[in-house]
Amino acid sequence: MRVGILGTGEVGKALGKAFVALGHEVKMGSREATNEKALAWAREAGRGASAGTFADAADFGEVIVLATLGAANRSVLEAAGPERLRGKLVIDATNPLDYARGFPPGLSVGHTDSGGEQAQRLLPGAFVVKAFNTVGHAHFFRPDFPGGPPDMFICGDDEGAKERVSGLLDEFGWGTVDLGGIESSRYLEAMCMVWVLHGARSGSWSHAFKLLRK
Ligand SMILES: NC(=O)c1ccc[n+]([C@@H]2O[C@H](COP(=O)([O-])OP(=O)(O)OC[C@H]3O[C@@H](n4cnc5c(N)ncnc54)[C@H](OP(=O)(O)O)[C@@H]3O)[C@@H](O)[C@H]2O)c1
């Protein structure tokens, strides 16, 4: 499979590396084709990894990962080109974090809208699934917790796209909990703050969510 990663931060690098490890081809996109972080990532990731612009990555990928600063999502998706993403699965790992008042950040949108819904509105022909936004990047691939595999909470409007993400999560070493349509991003983006606040208060970032059932 060909994967286009929009974003050169820790999330883009970790997910890109995981997809390469699973034998997929990955192109990391950024504002400039000469972005040093993207080129360095591609060199280090090796066979199957490459770098280009947001538009190059959007063209390349059968599956796209949105992994940019939440506040930049609109300009990133406009640069990627909604027409290039038509009919494709777009995994949205972003959070609309607002650092105007420092740390911990607030959310720039919530209750009545969300970053996930905004991304879906910007990409009317794509299948946006919110995933990977409620845990730190260090645990994305093959998470190792004494309590067993944690659960990734996801949402999106297209059942087939969510099934695909659930299959990928299984390969990554995660259980999946589907919370419904893309509007549930309002709660998943807030849930990111639960993960962050626990980390900040405990001074440890080695935690993940799991839904206990009986
Ligand atoms: N860090 C984590 O562990 C984690 C976990 C789950 C979810 N998330 C979420 O995932 C997203 C990515 O997080 P991150 O920590 O990897 O990186 P980040 O620092 O939040 O974002 C870095 C990416 O955003 C791009 N960017 C920044 N400002 C931009 C602008 N004005 N226009 C276009 N692109 C812009 C950067 O481009 P350049 O390369 O050009 O600088 C880079 O590709 C965020 O929304 C974050 O909330 C993070």
The ligand as an SDF file (V2000), in Angstrom:
LIG
                    3D

 48 52  0  0  0  0  0  0  0  0999 V2000
    3.2200   14.5990   19.5890 N   0  0  0  0  0  0  0  0  0  0  0  0
    2.4190   13.5830   19.9040 C   0  0  0  0  0  0  0  0  0  0  0  0
    2.8270   12.6120   20.5690 O   0  0  0  0  0  0  0  0  0  0  0  0
    0.9790   13.5970   19.4180 C   0  0  0  0  0  0  0  0  0  0  0  0
    0.1770   12.4730   19.6720 C   0  0  0  0  0  0  0  0  0  0  0  0
   -1.1150   12.4370   19.1420 C   0  0  0  0  0  0  0  0  0  0  0  0
   -1.5780   13.4930   18.3640 C   0  0  0  0  0  0  0  0  0  0  0  0
   -0.7790   14.5870   18.1540 N   0  0  0  0  0  0  0  0  0  0  0  0
   -1.2860   15.6390   17.2620 C   0  0  0  0  0  0  0  0  0  0  0  0
   -0.7220   15.3580   15.9700 O   0  0  0  0  0  0  0  0  0  0  0  0
   -0.3760   16.5610   15.2680 C   0  0  0  0  0  0  0  0  0  0  0  0
    1.1120   16.5680   14.9450 C   0  0  0  0  0  0  0  0  0  0  0  0
    1.8400   16.6240   16.1420 O   0  0  0  0  0  0  0  0  0  0  0  0
    3.4390   16.6350   16.1550 P   0  0  0  0  0  0  0  0  0  0  0  0
    3.8290   16.6850   17.5760 O   0  0  0  0  0  0  0  0  0  0  0  0
    3.9480   15.5590   15.2760 O   0  0  0  0  0  0  0  0  0  0  0  0
    3.8340   17.9520   15.4100 O   0  0  0  0  0  0  0  0  0  0  0  0
    3.4170   19.5100   15.4960 P   0  0  0  0  0  0  0  0  0  0  0  0
    4.5730   20.2400   16.0240 O   0  0  0  0  0  0  0  0  0  0  0  0
    2.1050   19.6760   16.1920 O   0  0  0  0  0  0  0  0  0  0  0  0
    3.2150   19.8330   13.9540 O   0  0  0  0  0  0  0  0  0  0  0  0
    4.3150   19.7330   13.0920 C   0  0  0  0  0  0  0  0  0  0  0  0
    3.8700   19.7620   11.6730 C   0  0  0  0  0  0  0  0  0  0  0  0
    2.9670   20.8520   11.4290 O   0  0  0  0  0  0  0  0  0  0  0  0
    3.4850   21.6230   10.3400 C   0  0  0  0  0  0  0  0  0  0  0  0
    3.1190   23.0250   10.4650 N   0  0  0  0  0  0  0  0  0  0  0  0
    3.2970   23.8370   11.5310 C   0  0  0  0  0  0  0  0  0  0  0  0
    2.8250   25.0820   11.2640 N   0  0  0  0  0  0  0  0  0  0  0  0
    2.3530   25.0300    9.9800 C   0  0  0  0  0  0  0  0  0  0  0  0
    1.7460   25.9900    9.1170 C   0  0  0  0  0  0  0  0  0  0  0  0
    1.5070   27.2420    9.5110 N   0  0  0  0  0  0  0  0  0  0  0  0
    1.3980   25.5880    7.8670 N   0  0  0  0  0  0  0  0  0  0  0  0
    1.6190   24.3190    7.4580 C   0  0  0  0  0  0  0  0  0  0  0  0
    2.1960   23.3710    8.2390 N   0  0  0  0  0  0  0  0  0  0  0  0
    2.5390   23.7190    9.4780 C   0  0  0  0  0  0  0  0  0  0  0  0
    4.9970   21.4420   10.4350 C   0  0  0  0  0  0  0  0  0  0  0  0
    5.5830   21.8020    9.2210 O   0  0  0  0  0  0  0  0  0  0  0  0
    7.1560   22.0970    9.0790 P   0  0  0  0  0  0  0  0  0  0  0  0
    7.7950   20.7650    8.8740 O   0  0  0  0  0  0  0  0  0  0  0  0
    7.2380   22.9450    7.8590 O   0  0  0  0  0  0  0  0  0  0  0  0
    7.6060   22.7730   10.3400 O   0  0  0  0  0  0  0  0  0  0  0  0
    5.0600   19.9580   10.7570 C   0  0  0  0  0  0  0  0  0  0  0  0
    4.8400   19.1850    9.6000 O   0  0  0  0  0  0  0  0  0  0  0  0
   -0.8180   17.6980   16.1770 C   0  0  0  0  0  0  0  0  0  0  0  0
   -2.0910   18.1220   15.7640 O   0  0  0  0  0  0  0  0  0  0  0  0
   -0.8630   17.0620   17.5690 C   0  0  0  0  0  0  0  0  0  0  0  0
   -1.7940   17.6990   18.4190 O   0  0  0  0  0  0  0  0  0  0  0  0
    0.4830   14.6650   18.6640 C   0  0  0  0  0  0  0  0  0  0  0  0
  1  2  1  0
  2  3  2  0
  2  4  1  0
  4  5  1  0
  4 48  2  0
  5  6  2  0
  6  7  1  0
  7  8  2  0
  8  9  1  0
  8 48  1  0
  9 10  1  0
  9 46  1  0
 10 11  1  0
 11 12  1  0
 11 44  1  0
 12 13  1  0
 13 14  1  0
 14 15  2  0
 14 16  1  0
 14 17  1  0
 17 18  1  0
 18 19  2  0
 18 20  1  0
 18 21  1  0
 21 22  1  0
 22 23  1  0
 23 24  1  0
 23 42  1  0
 24 25  1  0
 25 26  1  0
 25 36  1  0
 26 27  1  0
 26 35  1  0
 27 28  2  0
 28 29  1  0
 29 30  1  0
 29 35  2  0
 30 31  1  0
 30 32  2  0
 32 33  1  0
 33 34  2  0
 34 35  1  0
 36 37  1  0
 36 42  1  0
 37 38  1  0
 38 39  2  0
 38 40  1  0
 38 41  1  0
 42 43  1  0
 44 45  1  0
 44 46  1  0
 46 47  1  0
M  CHG  2   8   1  16  -1
M  END
$$$$
